[in-house]
Amino acid sequence: MNSTGILKIKLAAMNFLEFAVWGSYLISLGNFLAEIGLEKDIYWFYTVQGIVSILMPALVGIIADKWIQAQRMLSLCHLMAGLSMGAAGWYCLANSGNIHFGPLFVLYTVSVAFYMPTIGLANSVAYSALTKAGLDTIKAFPPIRVVGTIGFIVAMLMVNFIHIQGQSMQSTCYQLFLSGAFSLIMVIYALTMPKCPVNRSNDSKGLIEAFGLKAFSLFKQRKMAVFFIFSFLLGVSLQITNSYGNSFISSFKSVAEYATSWGAQNANALISLSQMSETLCILLIPFCLKKFGIKTVMLMSMFAWVLRFGFFGFGNPNEGVILFILSMIVYGIAFDFFNVSGSLYVDSQTDPSLRSSAQGLFMLMTNGLGATAGTLAAGAVVNHFVFSQSTPESQITGWRISWYCFAGFALVVAIAFMFIFKDDSKRVTITPEKAEDMQGEEAGGFIYDAADNK
C-alpha cells in the first residue's frame, strides 16, 4: 500500500476513535438521567455542550494555529476529557441510588469542555495532512469522516447490546467509563498523526491578529456573515433529538400498548439507524456539492430537520415504527449535509493559516451558540408539555406537541434561508500548491458557481 493509502487509514482510525467517544453517551445519557430522577435536568447536560462550545473550540483552535501543533493539542484535550468522564463514571458507580446533580454535572462539564474542541481539531489535522499530501479535501475527506460515524455507531450498539443501558443503575454508569476509555486511547493515537504547522510569527500585529482572532473577519463578508448566522439557527436543532430522542422512544415502555415492542426496548439501537444513514450521506456530499452547490445542500439539510422532527411526532414503536425509521434515515441528510458540508465550505473560504480558528468559529456558531439556544428552548418546551404531565399517556401527547413545535421552527429557518442566502463566487479549480500562494476567498480548494445557488 502506498503512503497516501496509509495516511487515509490512519486518519480514518482517528475519526473512529474521535466519534466513539461521543457515541458512548450522547444518545443514551438522557435516558440514564431520567432513570436516576434527573429528567427535568436533562437539557442542562446537553446545553452545557453548547455553552462550552461558545469559547473552548475557538480558544483551542487559536492555540493550535499559533503555538501548539493541532495533533498535540488533540491529544492533550482528550487526556483531560477522558480523565474527567472516567471520574464522572466513578462517582455514579460509588453513589448508586444517591447521585446528585452538582458533582455529576461538574465532572461531565469539564469532560465535554475539553472534548468539544477536539471535533474541530480532528478536522484540522485531517485537512492539513490531506493538503500536504497533495489530495483534494473535498473528495478525500468524506470517506474518512464516514469511519467516524461508524465509530459512533459501534459505541452506541455496545451500550445497547452489552446491556450498559437500562439494565441497572450500576451498569448504566459504564457508558461513561466507555467514553473515557476511548478518549484515553485517542491520547496516544493522536500523537502518531502527521505534524500540523503553527504560525509563530513575531511580526508586530494588532490585538486581533496577535490572539489569532482574525477568523472573525469573515463576518465582514456579507455572504459569510449570513452563512454563519444561519449556521447558528440550524445549530439550534442539532442536539434536540440527541437530548430527548432516547427518552421519548423509551417512554413508550410505560404504555401497555407499546411496552413489549422492540423499538421501545432498544431505543439506542433504533436511533443508531440515524448514524448508519450518515455513512451513506457523507459519501454523497462531494457529488451534491459539485452538482448543486452549498445553498441547495444546506436547504436539503434544513428541510430534512423538518421531517426528522415531524416523523418523531407522528410515529410510535408499533405500527408507526416505519415513521421512526424514516426519521432516522433523513437524519443523515439533516446532520451531515450541514455539519460536514459547512465545515468544508468554511475551509474553502479561509486562508490556510487560519484553518483551525475558522473551524473553531464554525463550531462556536453551531455547537456553541446554536446548540445552547436550542437545548435551552427544547428543555423549556419538553418540561412544559411532557414532564409536567402525570400519566404516561399524557406525556406521549406532550412529546408529540413538542416535536411539532421543533419541526415548525426548522421549517421557518429553511424558508428564510432560501430567500436570504446567496453565494455568487465563481467555481475554480485550485491545486494545493496554488492555494499556498493565495490569500482570502480563493484559498482552500473549491469555490461555487453562481448557477449552483439559484
N, C-alpha and C positions, 0 to 999 in steps of 0.2 A: 504494500500500500504506500502511495506517495505521501509527501509531507502535508499536502492540502487535505487529503482524506483523514490523516491522523489528527490534524487540527480540528476538523469538523467533529470528529468523535469526541475529542477532549471537551470541546465547547458544549456538545450535546449532553455529556455526562454532567457538566457543571450546571446546566439548566435543569436536568433531572433532580439533582440534589437541592437546587435553589427552590423549586416549587414543591418538592416533597415536604420540606419544612412547613410550608403553608398548608398543604393539603392534609396534614396530620390533625389539624384542629379547626381550620377556618369554617368548614361546613358543619361540623359536629359540636362545636363549642356551645352554641345556643341551646341545644337540647340538654347538654350537661348542666348548664346554668339553671335551666328550668327544673331539672331533677333535684338540684340542691337548694331550691327555694329562691333563686335569684332571677326569676323570669322577668320581673319588671326592671331589672338592671342589665338585661341582655344588650340593649342598644349602647350602653356605655362601653362595653368591651369591644364593640365594633366602631363606635365613634372615636375611641382613643387612637385607633389606627389612622384615622383621618387627621386627628389633632397632631400627632407626632409627625405625620407626613407634611404638615404645613411648613415645618422648619428642617427636620432632620435630613430628608433626601437632598434638598438644596445645599445645606451646610456640608454634608458629607461629600456631595458632588464637587463642591468648591475645593475642599481639601484634596480630593483626588485629582482635580485639574491642576492645583497649584503646588502641592507639597508631597503627598504620599501616593505612590502608584496605585491605580484602581484595584489591581488584583490583591495587593496587600491590605488595602482598606476593606475590601470584600471579606478577607479572612478575619480581620480584627472585629468587624461588625458581627459576623457570625459567632465569634467567640463570646461576645457579650450577650447576644440573643440566645445562644444555646444554654449558657450557664443560668441565665435568668428564667428561661422556660423550664429548665430542669428543676430549679428551686421552686417554681410555682407548682410543679407536679409533686414535689416532695411535701410541700405544705398541705396540699389537698389530701395526699395519702396519709400523712401523720395526723390530720384533723378530720378524718372521715366522720360525717354526721354533724360536724360543728364548724363548717367552713364559713368564714366571714368575708364580706365583700372587700374590705380595706386591704388586708395583706395579699389576697389573691390578685386584686386589681393592680396594686403597685408592682408586684413581680411581673405580671403579664404586660403591664405598660412598658417597663424597662426593656423587656424582650422585644416587643413589636417596635419600640423606638429605634432599636438597632437593626431589626430585620427589614423594615420598610425601605431604607436606603439601599439595601442590597439588590433590590429588583433593578433599579436604575444602574447600579454599579455593574451588575452582571451583563446588562445590555451594553454598557460602555466597553467592558472587557471584550465582549464578542465583536462589537463593531470595530474596535481598534485592531484586534487580531486579524479579522477578515480583510480589512482595508490594507493592512501591512502585507498580507499575503497576496494582494492584487485581485481580490474577489469582490464581486458586486454584492453589497449587503442586502439589497432588495431581493435577490434571488437566493443567496446563500443562507440568510438568517432564518427565514420562516421554518424550513425543515429542522433546523437546530432548535428553535423555540418549541416546536411540536414535542420534543422529548421532555421539555419542562412540564408540559401538560400531562404527559404520560406519568411523570414523577408524581404530580398532584393526584392523579387517578389511583396510582398504586398505593399511595399513602391513605387515601380515602377508603379504598377497599380493605386495606389492612385493618383500619379502625373498625370497619363494619363486620368483616367476616372472621377476624380472630377475637371478636366479642370484646373489643375495647369499649365500644359504645353501648350503653343501655343495659348491660348485664348487672353490674353492681356499681356502687359509688367508687369503690376502690379500683375496679378495672377501668372505669371511665377516666380516672386520673392518668392512666398510662398514655393517653393520646398526647399529653403534654411532654412526657418523657420521650415519646417517639419523635416529636418535633425537635426537642433539644438534641437528640442523638444525631439526627440528620444535619443539624447546624454544626455540631462538633466535627463531623466528618468533612463538612464543607470548609472548616477552618484550615485543615491540612490541604485539601484538594485545591483550594483557590490559589495557594502559593505555587502550584505547578503550572498555572496559566501563563501565557506569554506576557512579558513586561509591557506595561502601558506607559506612554510618555506623560511627563508632567511639564508644566511651564513655570520654571523658576526664574524667569527674567527679573533682573534687578533694576530695569529701567524705571525712571520716575513716572508714575502714573497717578491718575485721580483716585479718589477713595473707592469708587465703584469698581474700577479695574483692579485695584490692589487687593480687594477682597473677592475677586472672581465673580462679581455680580453683573457682569456685562451681558449675561444671557437675558436679563430683564429688559435690555434694549430692544429685544424682539417685539415688545409691545409698541414700539414706535411705528412698526409697520401695521397698517390697518388690517391687512389680511391675517397676520399672525395674532394681533390683538383679538380679533373676532374669533379666530380658531381657539385661542386659549380660554376665552370667555365661555364658548360652547363646550370646551373640554371640561370646564368646571360644572356646567349644567348637566352634561352627560355623566360626569363623575358622581352626581347625586344618586344615580341608580345603581352604581357599582356594587355596593355592599348590602343592599336591601335583601336580596334573596339569600346571600351568604349569612346574613344575620338571622333571618327568620324562616328560610325555606325548610330546613330540617325540623324546626319546632312545629311549623304548620303541618307538614305531612305526618309527623309523629303524633300530632294531636288527634288524628283520626282513630288512634288506638283506644281512645276514651269513648268512642261512639260505637255502640253494639253492632251496627250495620257494617262497620268497616274494621272492627277490632282485629280480625284474623287475616286481613288482606296482606299480601306480600309487601306491597308498597309501604303501608303504614308500619310494618315490622322492620323494614330495611330501607329507611329513608336515605341513609348515606349512600347506599348502593344505587338507589334510583337516581339520586342527584348526580352521581358520578357520570351518568349519561351526558350531562352538560359538558363535562370536561372531555368526554370522548368525542362529542361534536366539535369541540375546539380543535382536536387534532386534524380534522379534515379542513375546517375553516381557515386555519393558519396556512395550510398549503395552498389555499385558493387566493390568498392575499396578493402575491405578485401578479397573478393574472388579472384580478379585479382592479388593482391599482393601475395597471397598464391599460386595461380596457376602458375603465370608467372614470378614473381619477379620484382624488381624495374626497371631493364633495359627495359624490354618489356613494362611495364606500362608507363614509360617515353616516349618510342618510339611511343606508341599509342597516347599519348598527342601531340607529335611533328607533326605526320602526320595529326592529327585532325586539327591542326592550318593551315596546307596547305589547307585542304578542307574548313575550316572556311573562309579564305580569298578568295579562288577560287570561292566558291559558291556566295559570295557577288559580285565578279566581273562579273559573268555570269547572275545574277538574275535581276529581276525587279518586281514591285508591281502588275503587271497584270498576264500574262501567265507565267512569270518567278518567281512568288511568291513561288513556290514549292522549288526553289533553295535557296531562303531566309530562308524558313522553315528548309531545310536540314542544312544550315549554323548554325541555332540556335540549332539544335539537336546535331551536332558534337561539339558545344562549351562546352557542359557538360564534354565531354572527354578531350577536349583541356585544359580547365581550371582546373578541379578538379583532373584529373589523374596526373597533375603536382603539383598544389599548395598543395592539401591535402596529397597526397602520399609522396611528397617531404618533407613536414613538419613531417609526421610520420617517414620517413626514417631518417631524421636528429635527431629526438628524440631518435630513436633506437640506434644511433651510438654515443650518447652523455651521459656523466656522469650526473646523476640527479642534481648534484649541479650546473651544467652549463646550465640547461634546458632553462631558459629564455634568456640568452645571445646567446645560439646556435640558438634559434628561431629568435632572432634579426639579427643574421648573415645571416640566410637564407632569411629574409626579405630584408636585405641590398643588397644581390646579385640579388634578383628577382625584388621586387617592388622598390628597390633603384637604383642601377647602371643599371640593365637591363631595367627597365621601363623608366628611364631617357634617356638612349641612344635611346630606341625605339620611344618614343614620339617626341624627337628632330628630329630624322630621318624622322618619319612619317609626322611631320609638314612641313619639307622641301619638301617632295615628294608631299603632298596634295596641299600646297601653289603653287608649280610649275605647277602641272598638272590640278588642279581644280580651285582654287580661282584666278588664273591669267587669266582665260577664261571669256569672256564677255557675252556668251549666256548660257541658261540652258542646251541646248543640248550638247554643247561642254564641259560643266562642268561634265555632266554624263559620257561622254567619258573619261574625265580626271580621274574621280572616278574609272572607270574600269581599266585603266592602273595602278593606284595606288594600287588597290587590287592585281593585278597580280604581282607587284613588291614585296609586302609583302608575298605573297604565295611562291614566288621563294626563298626568304630569309629563310622561315621556312623549306622548302624542303632541302636546303643546310645544315642547322643545324641538321636536322633529320638524314641525311645520314652520316654526320661526327660523330654524337653520336653513331650510330650503330657500327662503326668500332673502336672507341676510348675508350668508357666507358666499364669497366669490374668490376664486383663485385664477388669475389671468396670466400667470407666468408661462413662458414658452418651454416646451419639452426639449431638452438637450441631452446628449449622451456625454458623460464626463468620466474620464478614466481616473483611477486613484492617483496617478502621478499628476494629472492636471489639477485635481481637486486640491492637492497640497499647495499649489501656487495661486489658488483663487481665494477670494475673500467674499464675505457676505452671502447673498441668497443663492449663488450658483454653486457653492461648495457643498459637497456631500453626496452626490451620486445621482439624484433624479429631481427633475422639475416637471410640472404638469402643464399640458397644453390647454389653452383656453377652451378648446372644443370639448374637453373631457368634463368640464364642470358646468355646462349649461343646464 
